[in-house]
Amino acid sequence: MNWEAMGSIAELVGAVGVIASLVYWAAQIRHNTRSLRAATYESLARATAESNILLISHPEIANVVESGLGDFPLDGDARARFIAYLRMTFRRYDSIFLHYRQGTLPPEAWEAYWNSFRKILRKNNVREFWERNMDDYMPEFCDLVNREINNSIGVGKLPARS
């Protein structure tokens, strides 16, 4: 065998090795993406469960949240607790939205979370909180929430965040 033939064989073996490596890395990336999505979903489910545990463990907080979501006027300590609850809730959904936008949360999971969240956006006490605090959240999330609120109330439109 001459050197040219050996060089061609070595190039072929190298090319096969590169292709095999690319196939292996593609499989690893696909596996890691699935693992990341599962971990994200588990983390978000845990955060939701912790919020529910808070309400189950502390009936006084559950009563405040129920009153606030029932659009009853709140003052003093009850108002402060409801605002803290809403800050926690909006931050969680802001994070959920970020995961969805980054592709670490599948669209069907996002839809389930969003359908749950949009129900509370129709409440007067929640909208009042949002109007005062929307600048604390990501602009894209603000736009989404404002569109939902505007669609649900139809009047008194909230402005797009600048």
PATORGU-106193 format. One record per atom (N, C-alpha, C): x, y, z; residue number from 0. Coordinates in pm, 1 decimal, padded with zeros to 6 digits. Layout:
N
[[X, Y, Z], NUM]
...
//
This chain:
162
[[00083.6, -00118.6, 00000.0], 0]
[[00000.0, 00000.0, 00000.0], 0]
[[00087.4, 00124.0, 00000.0], 0]
[[00043.5, 00221.7, -00072.5], 1]
[[00122.2, 00344.7, -00077.3], 1]
[[00071.5, 00442.3, 00027.3], 1]
[[00147.7, 00547.4, 00042.7], 2]
[[00116.1, 00647.4, 00145.1], 2]
[[-00014.2, 00722.4, 00115.0], 2]
[[-00042.2, 00743.6, -00011.2], 3]
[[-00165.9, 00813.4, -00047.5], 3]
[[-00288.5, 00733.7, -00006.4], 3]
[[-00285.3, 00605.1, -00030.6], 4]
[[-00397.6, 00519.2, 00005.9], 4]
[[-00415.0, 00517.0, 00157.3], 4]
[[-00304.8, 00508.4, 00229.2], 5]
[[-00310.8, 00506.5, 00376.4], 5]
[[-00366.4, 00639.3, 00428.7], 5]
[[-00326.6, 00749.0, 00365.5], 6]
[[-00377.8, 00879.5, 00405.4], 6]
[[-00527.7, 00891.0, 00382.0], 6]
[[-00574.7, 00837.4, 00269.2], 7]
[[-00718.4, 00839.0, 00239.2], 7]
[[-00795.6, 00756.0, 00340.2], 7]
[[-00741.0, 00640.5, 00375.7], 8]
[[-00806.1, 00554.7, 00475.3], 8]
[[-00810.3, 00625.4, 00610.6], 8]
[[-00702.7, 00690.6, 00646.9], 9]
[[-00697.6, 00762.7, 00775.1], 9]
[[-00799.8, 00876.1, 00776.0], 9]
[[-00815.1, 00947.8, 00663.7], 10]
[[-00915.0, 01053.5, 00654.8], 10]
[[-01055.6, 00997.7, 00668.8], 10]
[[-01080.3, 00882.4, 00604.6], 11]
[[-01211.9, 00819.3, 00613.7], 11]
[[-01242.0, 00778.0, 00757.1], 11]
[[-01143.7, 00717.1, 00822.9], 12]
[[-01162.3, 00675.9, 00962.9], 12]
[[-01185.8, 00799.2, 01049.9], 12]
[[-01112.2, 00906.9, 01024.9], 13]
[[-01131.9, 01030.7, 01100.9], 13]
[[-01270.3, 01089.1, 01079.2], 13]
[[-01316.9, 01087.9, 00953.8], 14]
[[-01450.2, 01140.4, 00923.5], 14]
[[-01558.3, 01058.8, 00993.3], 14]
[[-01544.3, 00926.7, 00991.0], 15]
[[-01640.5, 00839.6, 01059.8], 15]
[[-01639.2, 00869.3, 01209.4], 15]
[[-01520.6, 00891.3, 01264.7], 16]
[[-01509.4, 00924.6, 01406.9], 16]
[[-01578.2, 01055.8, 01440.7], 16]
[[-01561.7, 01156.3, 01355.5], 17]
[[-01626.7, 01285.7, 01377.7], 17]
[[-01778.0, 01269.9, 01372.0], 17]
[[-01826.8, 01196.5, 01273.2], 18]
[[-01971.8, 01175.1, 01261.0], 18]
[[-02025.2, 01101.0, 01382.7], 18]
[[-01954.5, 00999.2, 01426.1], 19]
[[-01997.1, 00923.9, 01545.4], 19]
[[-01999.7, 01015.1, 01668.5], 19]
[[-01900.3, 01102.7, 01680.7], 20]
[[-01896.5, 01196.0, 01793.4], 20]
[[-02014.8, 01292.4, 01789.0], 20]
[[-02046.2, 01342.4, 01669.9], 21]
[[-02159.3, 01433.6, 01655.5], 21]
[[-02291.3, 01366.4, 01691.0], 21]
[[-02308.7, 01242.3, 01648.6], 22]
[[-02429.8, 01167.4, 01682.6], 22]
[[-02438.0, 01147.9, 01833.3], 22]
[[-02327.1, 01113.5, 01895.3], 23]
[[-02323.6, 01094.9, 02040.6], 23]
[[-02359.0, 01224.7, 02112.7], 23]
[[-02298.6, 01337.1, 02071.8], 24]
[[-02324.6, 01464.8, 02137.5], 24]
[[-02468.7, 01510.5, 02116.9], 24]
[[-02523.6, 01484.1, 01999.5], 25]
[[-02664.2, 01519.9, 01974.9], 25]
[[-02755.8, 01442.2, 02069.4], 25]
[[-02725.8, 01313.2, 02088.1], 26]
[[-02806.5, 01231.7, 02180.3], 26]
[[-02792.2, 01284.0, 02323.7], 26]
[[-02672.0, 01323.4, 02361.9], 27]
[[-02649.1, 01377.1, 02496.2], 27]
[[-02723.8, 01509.4, 02517.0], 27]
[[-02720.4, 01595.6, 02418.6], 28]
[[-02789.8, 01723.8, 02428.9], 28]
[[-02940.0, 01702.0, 02439.9], 28]
[[-02992.5, 01610.7, 02360.2], 29]
[[-03136.1, 01580.8, 02366.0], 29]
[[-03173.4, 01527.2, 02504.7], 29]
[[-03091.4, 01438.5, 02557.4], 30]
[[-03116.3, 01383.0, 02690.9], 30]
[[-03108.5, 01493.1, 02797.4], 30]
[[-03007.5, 01579.4, 02788.1], 31]
[[-02991.9, 01686.8, 02886.3], 31]
[[-03107.9, 01786.3, 02878.6], 31]
[[-03156.9, 01813.2, 02757.1], 32]
[[-03271.1, 01903.0, 02741.7], 32]
[[-03393.9, 01844.2, 02809.1], 32]
[[-03417.5, 01715.5, 02788.2], 33]
[[-03532.1, 01651.1, 02854.7], 33]
[[-03516.5, 01655.7, 03005.9], 33]
[[-03396.2, 01630.2, 03053.6], 34]
[[-03371.9, 01634.0, 03198.6], 34]
[[-03393.3, 01773.6, 03254.7], 34]
[[-03346.4, 01875.5, 03182.0], 35]
[[-03363.8, 02013.5, 03226.5], 35]
[[-03511.5, 02050.6, 03231.0], 35]
[[-03587.0, 02011.7, 03130.1], 36]
[[-03730.8, 02041.5, 03129.4], 36]
[[-03801.5, 01971.8, 03245.3], 36]
[[-03765.4, 01847.2, 03271.0], 37]
[[-03827.4, 01774.6, 03382.1], 37]
[[-03792.5, 01840.3, 03515.5], 37]
[[-03667.1, 01880.0, 03531.3], 38]
[[-03625.2, 01945.3, 03655.9], 38]
[[-03695.0, 02079.9, 03673.2], 38]
[[-03709.8, 02153.1, 03564.2], 39]
[[-03779.9, 02282.0, 03569.9], 39]
[[-03924.3, 02261.8, 03613.4], 39]
[[-03991.1, 02167.7, 03550.0], 40]
[[-04131.1, 02142.8, 03583.5], 40]
[[-04144.4, 02099.9, 03729.3], 40]
[[-04054.2, 02012.4, 03773.9], 41]
[[-04057.1, 01967.1, 03913.5], 41]
[[-04035.2, 02084.0, 04009.2], 41]
[[-03942.6, 02172.6, 03977.1], 42]
[[-03915.2, 02288.6, 04061.2], 42]
[[-04036.1, 02381.4, 04069.7], 42]
[[-04100.2, 02404.1, 03956.8], 43]
[[-04218.6, 02491.2, 03956.0], 43]
[[-04335.7, 02426.5, 04029.7], 43]
[[-04350.0, 02296.1, 04014.0], 44]
[[-04456.1, 02225.4, 04086.6], 44]
[[-04430.6, 02232.3, 04237.3], 44]
[[-04304.9, 02221.6, 04277.2], 45]
[[-04269.2, 02230.6, 04418.9], 45]
[[-04300.4, 02370.3, 04473.2], 45]
[[-04270.2, 02473.9, 04396.7], 46]
[[-04299.6, 02611.2, 04440.6], 46]
[[-04449.8, 02631.2, 04457.6], 46]
[[-04528.0, 02574.8, 04367.6], 47]
[[-04673.8, 02584.3, 04378.5], 47]
[[-04722.9, 02508.3, 04501.4], 47]
[[-04666.6, 02391.8, 04524.1], 48]
[[-04704.6, 02312.5, 04641.6], 48]
[[-04670.1, 02387.4, 04770.6], 48]
[[-04555.0, 02453.0, 04774.0], 49]
[[-04515.9, 02528.8, 04893.1], 49]
[[-04613.1, 02643.5, 04919.7], 49]
[[-04660.3, 02705.4, 04814.6], 50]
[[-04760.0, 02810.9, 04830.6], 50]
[[-04889.1, 02754.1, 04888.9], 50]
[[-04929.4, 02639.9, 04839.1], 51]
[[-05049.7, 02574.4, 04891.7], 51]
[[-05030.8, 02528.7, 05035.9], 51]
[[-04912.2, 02479.9, 05068.1], 52]
[[-04882.8, 02438.2, 05206.0], 52]
[[-04893.9, 02557.5, 05300.1], 52]
[[-04847.4, 02673.4, 05254.6], 53]
[[-04859.2, 02795.1, 05334.8], 53]
[[-05005.1, 02822.0, 05369.7], 53]
[[-05092.1, 02809.5, 05271.4], 54]
[[-05234.5, 02836.4, 05294.8], 54]
[[-05298.1, 02729.6, 05383.3], 54]
[[-05258.6, 02605.6, 05363.9], 55]
[[-05313.8, 02496.7, 05445.3], 55]
[[-05266.8, 02506.5, 05589.5], 55]
[[-05140.9, 02543.0, 05607.9], 56]
[[-05081.2, 02546.5, 05742.2], 56]
[[-05121.6, 02668.8, 05823.4], 56]
[[-05162.3, 02774.4, 05755.0], 57]
[[-05194.2, 02899.0, 05823.6], 57]
[[-05333.1, 02946.1, 05781.3], 57]
[[-05435.7, 02901.6, 05852.1], 58]
[[-05572.8, 02938.8, 05814.8], 58]
[[-05596.7, 03089.1, 05809.0], 58]
[[-05526.2, 03165.6, 05892.3], 59]
[[-05545.9, 03310.9, 05889.6], 59]
[[-05498.3, 03370.1, 05756.8], 59]
[[-05390.6, 03315.6, 05702.3], 60]
[[-05343.0, 03362.2, 05571.4], 60]
[[-05439.8, 03316.5, 05462.6], 60]
[[-05486.6, 03193.5, 05474.5], 61]
[[-05583.8, 03142.8, 05377.0], 61]
[[-05708.9, 03230.8, 05376.0], 61]
[[-05752.4, 03274.1, 05491.7], 62]
[[-05870.3, 03361.7, 05499.6], 62]
[[-05844.0, 03497.5, 05434.8], 62]
[[-05724.9, 03550.1, 05456.2], 63]
[[-05688.2, 03678.0, 05395.1], 63]
[[-05686.4, 03664.2, 05243.3], 63]
[[-05624.7, 03556.8, 05193.4], 64]
[[-05617.4, 03534.8, 05048.6], 64]
[[-05757.2, 03516.3, 04991.5], 64]
[[-05837.6, 03437.4, 05059.8], 65]
[[-05976.5, 03415.5, 05014.9], 65]
[[-06053.2, 03547.8, 05009.5], 65]
[[-06035.3, 03631.0, 05110.9], 66]
[[-06102.8, 03761.2, 05112.3], 66]
[[-06051.8, 03850.3, 05000.2], 66]
[[-05920.6, 03853.1, 04982.9], 67]
[[-05862.4, 03936.6, 04877.7], 67]
[[-05904.6, 03892.1, 04739.3], 67]
[[-05906.0, 03761.9, 04716.6], 68]
[[-05948.3, 03710.8, 04586.6], 68]
[[-06099.5, 03719.2, 04569.0], 68]
[[-06170.5, 03733.7, 04679.5], 69]
[[-06314.5, 03752.7, 04673.1], 69]
[[-06351.6, 03898.9, 04656.0], 69]
[[-06250.0, 03981.6, 04638.6], 70]
[[-06267.8, 04124.7, 04616.5], 70]
[[-06327.0, 04198.1, 04736.2], 70]
[[-06306.5, 04142.4, 04856.5], 71]
[[-06348.5, 04213.5, 04975.6], 71]
[[-06242.7, 04318.0, 05009.4], 71]
[[-06282.1, 04433.0, 05061.4], 72]
[[-06182.8, 04534.6, 05099.6], 72]
[[-06095.1, 04481.6, 05213.1], 72]
[[-05967.4, 04509.3, 05202.9], 73]
[[-05872.6, 04467.3, 05305.9], 73]
[[-05800.7, 04590.2, 05359.2], 73]
[[-05769.4, 04588.4, 05488.3], 74]
[[-05691.5, 04697.0, 05544.5], 74]
[[-05594.2, 04642.9, 05647.3], 74]
[[-05499.4, 04724.6, 05684.3], 75]
[[-05402.7, 04691.6, 05787.5], 75]
[[-05324.8, 04565.9, 05759.0], 75]
[[-05319.7, 04478.3, 05859.3], 76]
[[-05241.7, 04355.7, 05852.8], 76]
[[-05290.9, 04264.0, 05740.2], 76]
[[-05421.4, 04255.6, 05723.5], 77]
[[-05476.4, 04168.9, 05618.6], 77]
[[-05430.9, 04216.9, 05480.8], 77]
[[-05432.1, 04345.9, 05459.5], 78]
[[-05387.9, 04401.2, 05330.8], 78]
[[-05239.5, 04372.3, 05307.5], 78]
[[-05158.6, 04391.2, 05410.3], 79]
[[-05014.1, 04365.5, 05399.2], 79]
[[-04988.3, 04218.3, 05366.2], 79]
[[-05060.6, 04128.9, 05428.8], 80]
[[-05042.4, 03985.6, 05401.2], 80]
[[-05087.3, 03950.3, 05259.6], 80]
[[-05196.6, 04008.4, 05217.2], 81]
[[-05244.7, 03980.4, 05082.7], 81]
[[-05145.2, 04032.2, 04978.0], 81]
[[-05090.5, 04150.0, 04999.9], 82]
[[-04990.5, 04204.8, 04907.9], 82]
[[-04867.2, 04115.4, 04904.2], 82]
[[-04823.8, 04067.4, 05020.1], 83]
[[-04708.1, 03975.7, 05024.0], 83]
[[-04739.4, 03847.1, 04947.5], 83]
[[-04859.7, 03796.8, 04964.5], 84]
[[-04901.1, 03676.7, 04891.1], 84]
[[-04899.9, 03702.6, 04739.9], 84]
[[-04951.0, 03819.0, 04698.9], 85]
[[-04952.4, 03851.3, 04556.8], 85]
[[-04811.2, 03870.1, 04501.8], 85]
[[-04721.9, 03931.2, 04579.1], 86]
[[-04583.1, 03944.5, 04534.0], 86]
[[-04523.3, 03805.9, 04508.0], 86]
[[-04545.4, 03715.1, 04600.1], 87]
[[-04495.1, 03578.3, 04585.9], 87]
[[-04557.0, 03512.2, 04462.5], 87]
[[-04685.7, 03529.2, 04444.5], 88]
[[-04756.7, 03466.1, 04333.4], 88]
[[-04712.2, 03523.5, 04199.6], 88]
[[-04706.9, 03654.4, 04189.3], 89]
[[-04665.4, 03716.1, 04063.3], 89]
[[-04519.8, 03682.5, 04030.4], 89]
[[-04434.4, 03677.6, 04131.4], 90]
[[-04294.2, 03642.9, 04106.0], 90]
[[-04284.4, 03498.9, 04054.2], 90]
[[-04364.8, 03410.0, 04111.4], 91]
[[-04363.4, 03270.2, 04066.2], 91]
[[-04408.2, 03262.2, 03919.9], 91]
[[-04512.9, 03332.9, 03884.5], 92]
[[-04560.6, 03327.5, 03746.0], 92]
[[-04467.2, 03401.4, 03650.3], 92]
[[-04400.7, 03503.8, 03696.8], 93]
[[-04298.2, 03571.4, 03618.1], 93]
[[-04187.0, 03471.6, 03584.6], 93]
[[-04148.2, 03393.5, 03683.4], 94]
[[-04045.8, 03290.6, 03663.9], 94]
[[-04094.6, 03179.9, 03570.9], 94]
[[-04218.0, 03138.5, 03587.9], 95]
[[-04275.9, 03035.8, 03501.5], 95]
[[-04275.7, 03084.2, 03356.5], 95]
[[-04314.4, 03209.4, 03336.9], 96]
[[-04315.6, 03266.6, 03202.6], 96]
[[-04174.5, 03270.0, 03143.3], 96]
[[-04076.0, 03306.5, 03224.3], 97]
[[-03936.9, 03308.2, 03177.0], 97]
[[-03894.1, 03169.3, 03131.1], 97]
[[-03925.5, 03067.6, 03209.5], 98]
[[-03890.6, 02929.9, 03170.6], 98]
[[-03958.7, 02891.3, 03039.6], 98]
[[-04082.3, 02930.7, 03024.1], 99]
[[-04154.2, 02902.6, 02899.9], 99]
[[-04085.7, 02972.3, 02782.0], 99]
[[-04053.4, 03100.8, 02798.3], 100]
[[-03989.0, 03176.7, 02689.8], 100]
[[-03851.6, 03120.5, 02653.5], 100]
[[-03780.4, 03065.9, 02752.2], 101]
[[-03648.1, 03010.3, 02726.6], 101]
[[-03653.3, 02867.1, 02674.7], 101]
[[-03772.4, 02809.6, 02672.5], 102]
[[-03787.0, 02674.3, 02620.5], 102]
[[-03761.1, 02564.3, 02721.5], 102]
[[-03744.2, 02599.8, 02848.9], 103]
[[-03722.6, 02496.5, 02950.6], 103]
[[-03853.4, 02448.2, 03012.4], 103]
[[-03963.9, 02511.1, 02973.1], 104]
[[-04096.5, 02466.4, 03015.5], 104]
[[-04178.3, 02443.2, 02888.8], 104]
[[-04229.4, 02321.5, 02870.8], 105]
[[-04305.0, 02292.5, 02748.6], 105]
[[-04431.0, 02378.6, 02737.8], 105]
[[-04472.8, 02409.4, 02616.1], 106]
[[-04591.1, 02495.0, 02596.1], 106]
[[-04716.3, 02443.5, 02666.8], 106]
[[-04737.7, 02312.9, 02668.8], 107]
[[-04858.0, 02261.5, 02734.1], 107]
[[-04854.3, 02283.6, 02885.6], 107]
[[-04735.9, 02281.3, 02944.3], 108]
[[-04724.1, 02310.8, 03087.7], 108]
[[-04749.6, 02459.2, 03112.4], 108]
[[-04693.2, 02543.9, 03025.4], 109]
[[-04717.2, 02686.5, 03037.1], 109]
[[-04866.8, 02716.6, 03028.1], 109]
[[-04934.7, 02656.2, 02933.4], 110]
[[-05078.5, 02680.3, 02915.7], 110]
[[-05156.1, 02644.8, 03042.4], 110]
[[-05120.0, 02533.7, 03105.2], 111]
[[-05188.7, 02493.8, 03229.5], 111]
[[-05165.4, 02597.4, 03339.5], 111]
[[-05039.9, 02640.7, 03356.3], 112]
[[-05010.7, 02742.5, 03456.8], 112]
[[-05082.4, 02874.2, 03423.6], 112]
[[-05075.4, 02914.9, 03298.7], 113]
[[-05136.3, 03041.7, 03257.5], 113]
[[-05287.5, 03039.7, 03278.0], 113]
[[-05351.8, 02929.4, 03244.1], 114]
[[-05497.0, 02920.0, 03263.8], 114]
[[-05533.9, 02935.8, 03410.9], 114]
[[-05452.0, 02882.7, 03498.0], 115]
[[-05475.8, 02897.5, 03641.6], 115]
[[-05455.3, 03042.7, 03685.7], 115]
[[-05348.2, 03104.4, 03638.4], 116]
[[-05313.0, 03239.9, 03680.6], 116]
[[-05411.3, 03343.7, 03628.9], 116]
[[-05454.4, 03327.9, 03506.0], 117]
[[-05539.8, 03430.7, 03445.8], 117]
[[-05672.2, 03445.7, 03519.5], 117]
[[-05714.8, 03342.1, 03592.5], 118]
[[-05839.5, 03352.1, 03668.9], 118]
[[-05829.3, 03457.3, 03778.6], 118]
[[-05713.3, 03465.2, 03844.2], 119]
[[-05701.6, 03563.6, 03952.2], 119]
[[-05680.0, 03704.4, 03898.7], 119]
[[-05636.2, 03716.2, 03773.5], 120]
[[-05614.0, 03849.3, 03716.8], 120]
[[-05743.5, 03927.5, 03699.3], 120]
[[-05855.1, 03860.6, 03706.1], 121]
[[-05984.6, 03926.7, 03689.1], 121]
[[-06034.4, 03990.9, 03819.2], 121]
[[-05967.1, 03963.5, 03927.8], 122]
[[-06011.4, 04013.3, 04058.6], 122]
[[-05966.7, 04158.2, 04079.5], 122]
[[-06057.0, 04239.7, 04133.2], 123]
[[-06029.3, 04382.0, 04152.6], 123]
[[-05907.5, 04407.3, 04240.8], 123]
[[-05896.6, 04337.3, 04353.7], 124]
[[-05783.2, 04358.6, 04443.3], 124]
[[-05651.4, 04320.2, 04375.7], 124]
[[-05655.1, 04220.6, 04290.7], 125]
[[-05534.8, 04176.9, 04219.2], 125]
[[-05496.0, 04281.7, 04115.4], 125]
[[-05594.2, 04331.9, 04042.5], 126]
[[-05565.0, 04435.7, 03942.1], 126]
[[-05509.9, 04562.0, 04008.1], 126]
[[-05564.8, 04596.9, 04124.3], 127]
[[-05514.7, 04714.4, 04197.0], 127]
[[-05368.0, 04694.4, 04234.6], 127]
[[-05336.2, 04575.6, 04285.6], 128]
[[-05196.0, 04543.9, 04317.9], 128]
[[-05109.7, 04556.0, 04192.9], 128]
[[-05156.9, 04497.8, 04083.2], 129]
[[-05078.8, 04494.6, 03959.3], 129]
[[-05050.3, 04635.9, 03906.9], 129]
[[-05150.1, 04721.7, 03909.3], 130]
[[-05131.9, 04858.4, 03859.9], 130]
[[-05023.6, 04931.7, 03936.9], 130]
[[-05008.5, 04899.2, 04063.3], 131]
[[-04908.9, 04966.7, 04146.9], 131]
[[-04771.0, 04900.6, 04141.6], 131]
[[-04765.7, 04775.7, 04097.9], 132]
[[-04640.9, 04700.5, 04109.5], 132]
[[-04588.2, 04640.7, 03979.8], 132]
[[-04651.5, 04668.7, 03868.0], 133]
[[-04611.8, 04602.1, 03744.0], 133]
[[-04468.2, 04630.6, 03702.1], 133]
[[-04413.7, 04740.0, 03743.8], 134]
[[-04276.2, 04771.6, 03706.4], 134]
[[-04173.0, 04680.7, 03774.5], 134]
[[-04217.2, 04598.4, 03866.4], 135]
[[-04126.5, 04507.1, 03936.1], 135]
[[-04102.8, 04377.3, 03859.3], 135]
[[-04162.3, 04364.4, 03742.1], 136]
[[-04158.3, 04237.1, 03669.2], 136]
[[-04106.0, 04256.6, 03527.9], 136]
[[-04069.4, 04146.6, 03463.6], 137]
[[-04013.9, 04151.3, 03328.0], 137]
[[-04111.3, 04218.6, 03231.2], 137]
[[-04060.1, 04300.8, 03140.6], 138]
[[-04147.8, 04372.1, 03046.4], 138]
[[-04239.4, 04279.6, 02965.4], 138]
[[-04186.7, 04167.8, 02917.9], 139]
[[-04270.1, 04077.0, 02838.0], 139]
[[-04382.4, 04017.5, 02921.1], 139]
[[-04353.1, 03987.6, 03047.0], 140]
[[-04454.5, 03935.5, 03137.6], 140]
[[-04559.9, 04043.5, 03163.5], 140]
[[-04515.6, 04167.4, 03183.5], 141]
[[-04608.4, 04278.8, 03204.6], 141]
[[-04702.2, 04294.6, 03086.2], 141]
[[-04646.4, 04288.0, 02967.8], 142]
[[-04730.0, 04301.8, 02848.1], 142]
[[-04834.2, 04190.8, 02841.3], 142]
[[-04793.5, 04070.0, 02871.6], 143]
[[-04886.2, 03956.3, 02869.5], 143]
[[-04997.6, 03975.2, 02972.4], 143]
[[-04961.6, 04011.3, 03094.8], 144]
[[-05060.5, 04031.8, 03200.9], 144]
[[-05153.3, 04147.9, 03164.9], 144]
[[-05096.5, 04256.3, 03114.7], 145]
[[-05179.5, 04371.9, 03077.4], 145]
[[-05277.6, 04336.1, 02966.1], 145]
[[-05231.6, 04260.3, 02867.1], 146]
[[-05323.5, 04218.0, 02760.3], 146]
[[-05437.6, 04134.4, 02817.3], 146]
[[-05405.1, 04043.9, 02907.5], 147]
[[-05509.4, 03959.1, 02966.5], 147]
[[-05608.0, 04041.8, 03046.9], 147]
[[-05557.3, 04132.4, 03128.5], 148]
[[-05646.4, 04217.3, 03208.3], 148]
[[-05731.8, 04303.5, 03116.1], 148]
[[-05670.6, 04364.5, 03016.6], 149]
[[-05745.2, 04449.0, 02923.7], 149]
[[-05851.6, 04369.9, 02849.4], 149]
[[-05820.8, 04248.1, 02810.7], 150]
[[-05919.9, 04164.4, 02742.3], 150]
[[-06034.1, 04126.6, 02835.3], 150]
[[-06004.0, 04108.9, 02963.8], 151]
[[-06107.9, 04065.2, 03056.1], 151]
[[-06197.5, 04180.0, 03102.2], 151]
[[-06141.8, 04302.7, 03109.4], 152]
[[-06224.6, 04412.9, 03158.5], 152]
[[-06275.5, 04501.1, 03045.3], 152]
[[-06200.4, 04508.6, 02937.3], 153]
[[-06246.0, 04582.5, 02820.5], 153]
[[-06242.4, 04733.6, 02831.3], 153]
[[-06241.8, 04787.4, 02951.1], 154]
[[-06236.1, 04933.0, 02968.4], 154]
[[-06127.8, 04965.8, 03069.8], 154]
[[-06088.2, 05091.7, 03075.3], 155]
[[-05984.5, 05130.4, 03171.4], 155]
[[-05854.9, 05059.8, 03141.0], 155]
[[-05819.8, 05055.2, 03016.2], 156]
[[-05704.5, 04977.9, 02969.6], 156]
[[-05576.2, 05014.7, 03043.9], 156]
[[-05499.9, 04911.4, 03077.5], 157]
[[-05368.7, 04933.1, 03138.8], 157]
[[-05269.0, 04965.3, 03027.8], 157]
[[-05177.6, 05053.9, 03054.1], 158]
[[-05081.2, 05089.9, 02951.0], 158]
[[-04975.4, 04981.4, 02933.3], 158]
[[-04914.2, 04979.3, 02814.5], 159]
[[-04798.0, 04892.2, 02794.4], 159]
[[-04686.8, 04947.7, 02880.2], 159]
[[-04603.6, 04860.1, 02931.3], 160]
[[-04492.9, 04903.7, 03015.1], 160]
[[-04388.0, 04971.2, 02927.7], 160]
[[-04336.6, 05083.6, 02972.1], 161]
[[-04238.1, 05156.7, 02891.6], 161]
[[-04098.0, 05112.9, 02921.3], 161]
//
